[in-house]
């Protein structure tokens, strides 16, 4: 069993930056893919970024490429999402996710979500 706890959400102006953190606790394993999604009320949850255990493989949605950076610190069991050049359309609830496999094709664990609000 794995628990994911997110932090770092809040408000920012367009063009600003925020850093989200996701701390994982419970069972640890090597082939553990993690990533970030976001969701706006009434819309489907949107994939943003993923990272493998060794952090040598990263994937980003087109909407955030060049603006968001995913990273992880396995010693701290924490994954991060550095967000820059924020846009109002980035406003959403951001969720950390983890898979028992090597990809996020199937999500096994979700964080509770943290609100990000970007103002014009």
N, C-alpha and C positions, 0 to 999 in steps of 0.2 A: 504494500500500500504506500502511496506517495501523496503528500499534501503540498500544495503550491500556494504561496502567499505573495500577493503583489503589493507593491508600494511605489510611490513616486508620482502618482497622478496628480493633476491639478489644473490650473489655468495658465495660459500663456497667450501672448500676442502673436499675431501672424508674423512669421519670420523668426520667431523665438525658438527655444529649445527646451526639451524636457528629457529626463532620464528615468526610465521605468526599471524596477528591479523585481525579480521573482525568486524567492527563496524556496527551495525544495527540501523537504524532510521525509524521513521514512527510508524505505528500501532504496539502496543505490545499486546501479548496474552500469556497465561500460557502454553498451550499445543503447544509449538513451538519447533519443532525439527530442529537442525542445524547440519551442517557438512562440510566436505571438500572433494573436488574432484580434480583431476589433468588431464591434457591432453597434449599429445605430438602431434605435427602436423601429420596428416594422420592417427591417431589412435582415438579410442573411448575414451570419457571421463571416467575416472576410479574413482570409489568410494574409498575413503580412510578411513574416520572416521565419526561417527555421535554421537550426544549427545542430551539427552532430557533436558527439562526445569530444572528439579531438579538436573541434572548432576549425577544421580545415575544409569543411564544406558548409557553405551558407547559401540560402536561397531567399529571394525577395520578390514580393509582388511588384508589378510595374508601377503601381501607384506610389510606392515609397522608395524605389531604387534611387540611390544617390542622395537620399535625405535621411533615411533611417539606417542604423547599424546595429546588428545583433552580435552579442558576445556572451561568453560564459566564463565563470571562475569555478572550476570543479572543486577546488579546495574549500570554497565557501558554499558549494551547492547552489549557486545563484546564476541566473541568466539575466542579461540586461538588454534593454532596447534604448539606444540613444537616438533621440528624435530631434532633428534640426530642420530649419526652413519650414516650420510648421504652417499649415494652411487651415482656414476655417473648416474645410471638409475633412480634416483629420479628427474633428470632434467626434468622440465615440467612447464607449466603454471598452477598455483594452484588457484582454485575457491572456494569461500565460497558459501554455499547454505542454503536455509531455506525452511521449509514446514509449511503450516498452520495446518497440522495434527501432530500426535505424532511420526511419522516416516518419513524418507526420501524416502519412496516408490514413492512419487510424489513431484517433486521440483516446488515450486511456485516462488522463487526468486533466482537470481544468482548475485554474485559479478562480478566485471569487470575483475578479474584475476590478478595475480601477478607472475612474472617470478622467478623461482628458478633454478639456474645453479650450478651443482656440478662437480668440476674438479677432475681428478685423481691425 
